């Protein structure tokens, strides 16, 4: 900060000396400009699309467990008993990467049956989704 004493008005005048502030600004500018060139990121490998065609056996279809009003079960229209449900689902999802199944219940199905199927599927490590009539109409 500079100070001027005397002069015609015989008063004290103060003015801000900005030269040191500009020097500091230029030094910071040089530091940030040189620092950005020294940074190097990680090399990333992009996934490549598969080269071969998938066979029909490899295609993953949607698995729907249907609860019937009489207490029966079906897996994609194939009847299955309650005691074989866990074994059948583990056999289906043995070779699959995505383990997701959907549950569809007929109108007069009790919630206890739905909860029982959800429990069996979760015990097998399968994620569960619920199908409702509104969702099926939008397909």
N, C-alpha and C positions, 0 to 999 in steps of 0.2 A: 504494500500500500504506500503510495507516495503522498507527500504532504508539501504544500506550498505556503510559505509564510511571506507576508508583506504584500507589496503591490499597491495599486491605487486605492483599493477598497479597505486596506489594512485589516483584512479578516483572514481567517484560516479556511483554506479550501482543501477538501480531501477528494481524491479520485482513486478508483480501484485500478490496480495494475494487473492486467489480464495476461501479460506475457508468460509468467510462470504456469498459469492454468493451461494455456495453449501448449506449452512444452509438455506438460503431463499428459494432455490429451493425445498429442502426437506419439509419445512413447507407448501409451496404451494401445493406440491404433496399430503400431508396428508389432507389438507383442501378439495381439489377436490375429493379425494377418499372417504372421509366421507360424502360429500355433495350429491353425486350421490345416496347413499342409502336412503336418507331422502326424496327423491322426490316420489310422488305418483300421478299417472294419474287418469283420470276420468273413471268410469266404463261405458262400452258401451254395449248396447243390440243389438245383431245381428238380422236382420229381418229373420223370419222363412218362408219357402215356404208354400203356401196354402195347406190345407189338403184335401179339397174336390175338385171334378172335376167341371170345369166351364160348364155350360149348353150352348147350341147353342145361346140362347137369350142373354147371357152375353158376348159372344164373340164380340169384337169390330172390325167391318169391316171398311175398308177405305171408307171415304165419298168423292165422286168426284162430283163436280158441273160442269156440261157440258154446255157450251155456244154454241148454234147452230148458223149457219150462218144466219138464218131468225130471230134471236133475241130471240128465245125460250130458256127455261132453263130445265135442267133435273138434278135430284139428284139421282145418281146411276141408271140411265135409267128410272127413274120415272118422268113424266112431272110435272112441278110446275110453277105457275105464278110468276111474279115479285113481286106482292104485298103480296104473301104468303111465299116468300123465307125466310124472317127473322123468321117468326113464325115456319115454318117447321124446320129450322136449330136449333132453340132453343129447339124444341121438341125432335129432334134427340140427341142433346148433353146434355140434361137435366140430365141424369144418368151416363154420361161418365166422366172419370177422365181426359183423354187426349182429349183436344179440338183442333183437327187439321183437316182441310179440304183441299182438293186439287181442283184446277180449271183447267179444260181442255177446250180449245176453238178450234172450227173448223177453218180451214185455213182463210176464209175471215171475221173473227170477228174483229170488231173495238175495239181499246184499251179502249174507253170510257165505253163499256159494261163490260169489265174485271175490270176496276177501280170501277164501280158501285157495282159489286159482291164483290170485296175486301172490299169496304166500308161497305156493309151490314154485311159481316162476322165479320169484326173487331168490328162493333157496337154490335154484339152479344157475343163478347168475344172469338172468335174463331181465332186461328192462321191459316194462309193461306200459302199454297204451290202451285206452278205452275207446271203443267205437260206439258212437251214438247215432240214432237215425238221422239227425241233422248233419252230421259229418259225412255220412254215407251218401246223402242226396247231393252233396257238393262235389262228389268224385266224378 
